[in-house]
Amino acid sequence: MLDQDVPDDVSYLLEQLGHEVTLLRKALPCDSSDETVLQFARDRGCVLLTCNRDDYLQLAMTEPHHGIVIVIRRRTRADERAALFRLLQCADEIGLRNNVNFA
């Protein structure tokens, strides 16, 4: 599940790798709170991808979740996609579930 701050091109990479992707900008109002977003992902059993590091690190300590991947902003979108690809290769589903990872 892609938070509203994650670029759309990340969804294309994930879909090419065989992952089901939900764009939160199409599923929830853009002013939804981080708590609402995390609850939405949790209710659907999804890992959440976000660029919002500070808020979700705090939430991860107090709220249950099925996994959070924090996409670190880099110089180019290609660098961001490459970092996510490396994480997905190394961590697999088990490493992502119920953990906070950085890409």
C-alpha positions in Angstrom: 0.0 0.0 0.0 1.6 3.3 -1.1 1.1 6.3 1.2 0.2 9.6 -0.6 3.7 10.9 -0.5 5.2 8.0 -2.4 5.7 8.7 -6.1 3.5 6.7 -8.5 6.5 5.3 -10.4 7.2 3.1 -7.3 3.9 1.4 -7.9 5.0 0.5 -11.5 8.1 -1.2 -10.1 6.1 -3.1 -7.5 3.5 -4.3 -10.0 6.2 -5.5 -12.4 7.6 -7.5 -9.5 4.2 -9.1 -9.0 3.0 -7.2 -6.0 -0.5 -6.0 -5.6 -0.5 -2.2 -5.1 -3.1 0.1 -3.6 -2.5 3.9 -4.0 -3.9 5.5 -0.9 -4.4 8.7 -2.8 -7.2 6.8 -4.7 -8.6 5.1 -1.6 -8.6 7.7 1.1 -9.0 11.5 1.3 -5.7 13.3 0.9 -6.0 14.9 4.4 -6.3 11.5 6.2 -4.3 11.3 9.3 -1.3 9.0 9.6 -3.2 7.0 12.1 -6.1 6.5 9.7 -3.6 5.5 6.9 -1.9 2.9 9.2 -5.3 1.6 10.3 -6.4 1.3 6.7 -3.3 -0.7 5.8 -3.5 -2.9 9.0 -7.2 -3.7 8.3 -6.3 -5.0 4.9 -3.2 -6.9 6.0 -0.9 -4.7 3.9 2.7 -3.4 4.3 2.7 0.4 4.1 5.3 2.2 2.0 5.8 5.9 2.9 8.3 8.7 2.8 7.1 10.1 6.1 9.8 8.7 8.3 9.4 10.7 11.5 5.7 10.3 12.0 5.5 6.6 11.1 8.6 5.7 13.2 6.6 7.1 16.2 3.4 5.3 15.2 5.2 2.0 14.7 6.3 2.1 18.4 2.7 2.4 19.6 0.4 1.0 16.9 0.2 -2.5 15.5 1.0 -2.8 11.8 1.8 -5.4 9.2 5.0 -3.7 8.1 6.2 -0.3 7.2 8.8 0.5 4.5 10.2 4.0 4.6 11.4 5.1 1.2 14.3 7.5 1.7 14.3 10.4 -0.7 17.3 10.3 -3.0 18.7 12.4 -5.8 16.7 10.6 -8.4 13.6 8.5 -8.6 15.7 5.8 -10.2 17.9 5.7 -7.1 14.8 5.4 -4.9 13.4 2.5 -7.0 16.8 0.8 -7.0 17.0 1.0 -3.2 13.5 -0.4 -2.9 14.3 -3.2 -5.3 17.4 -4.1 -3.3 15.3 -4.2 -0.1 12.7 -6.5 -1.7 15.4 -8.9 -2.9 17.1 -9.1 0.5 14.2 -8.9 2.9 11.5 -10.9 1.2 7.9 -11.1 2.6 9.0 -12.5 6.0 11.5 -9.7 6.5 9.0 -7.0 5.6 6.0 -8.3 7.7 5.6 -6.6 11.1 8.9 -4.8 10.8 10.0 -1.3 9.9 12.5 -1.3 7.0 14.2 1.5 5.1 14.7 1.6 1.3 
